[in-house]
């Protein structure tokens, strides 16, 4: 049984590779949230989700979606 493919990132691959969570500096993974594509922190203690606004990730901790 195969796993579902990760959502395609609207960012250029080179930029996607260097972005980090502004709260904890962990890597970010592509995901789909309630309002569309987002970048999610891979840290189990942080896990913040950052939305895209017109194709640009909004990497503001105050505007990030908290994990459930």
C-alpha positions as CSV (number, residue, x, y, z in Angstrom):
1,X,0.0,0.0,0.0
2,X,1.6,3.3,-1.0
3,X,1.4,6.6,0.9
4,X,-0.4,9.6,-0.5
5,X,1.9,12.0,-2.3
6,X,2.9,15.2,-0.5
7,X,1.2,18.3,-1.8
8,X,3.2,20.2,-4.4
9,X,5.0,23.2,-3.0
10,X,4.2,26.5,-4.8
11,X,7.8,27.5,-4.0
12,X,11.0,27.1,-6.0
13,X,12.8,24.0,-4.8
14,X,16.0,25.9,-3.8
15,X,13.9,28.3,-1.7
16,X,11.9,25.5,-0.2
17,X,15.1,23.8,1.0
18,X,16.4,26.8,3.0
19,X,13.2,27.8,4.8
20,X,12.9,26.9,8.5
21,X,10.3,27.4,11.2
22,X,10.8,30.9,12.7
23,X,9.7,29.6,16.1
24,X,12.1,26.7,16.6
25,X,14.3,26.6,13.4
26,X,13.2,23.1,12.4
27,X,12.6,22.0,8.8
28,X,9.2,22.6,7.3
29,X,7.1,20.1,5.3
30,X,4.5,20.7,2.7
31,X,0.9,19.9,3.7
32,X,-2.7,20.9,3.1
33,X,-4.6,22.6,5.8
34,X,-8.2,23.9,6.2
35,X,-7.5,26.9,4.0
36,X,-5.2,25.3,1.4
37,X,-1.5,24.6,1.1
38,X,0.7,25.3,4.1
39,X,4.1,24.7,5.5
40,X,4.2,22.7,8.7
41,X,7.0,22.5,11.3
42,X,8.5,19.0,11.6
43,X,9.3,19.4,15.3
44,X,7.0,17.3,17.5
45,X,7.1,20.0,20.2
46,X,6.3,22.9,17.9
47,X,4.3,21.8,14.9
48,X,3.1,25.2,13.8
49,X,1.5,25.5,10.4
50,X,2.1,28.5,8.2
51,X,-0.4,29.4,5.4
52,X,0.4,30.7,2.0
53,X,-1.0,34.1,1.0
54,X,-1.1,34.5,-2.8
55,X,1.7,32.0,-3.2
56,X,4.0,33.4,-0.5
57,X,4.4,31.6,2.8
58,X,3.4,33.7,5.8
59,X,6.1,32.8,8.3
60,X,4.8,34.8,11.2
61,X,4.5,32.9,14.5
62,X,1.6,35.1,15.6
63,X,-0.4,34.1,12.5
64,X,0.6,30.4,12.4
65,X,-2.1,27.8,13.1
66,X,-1.5,25.8,16.3
67,X,-1.5,22.0,16.2
68,X,-4.7,20.4,17.3
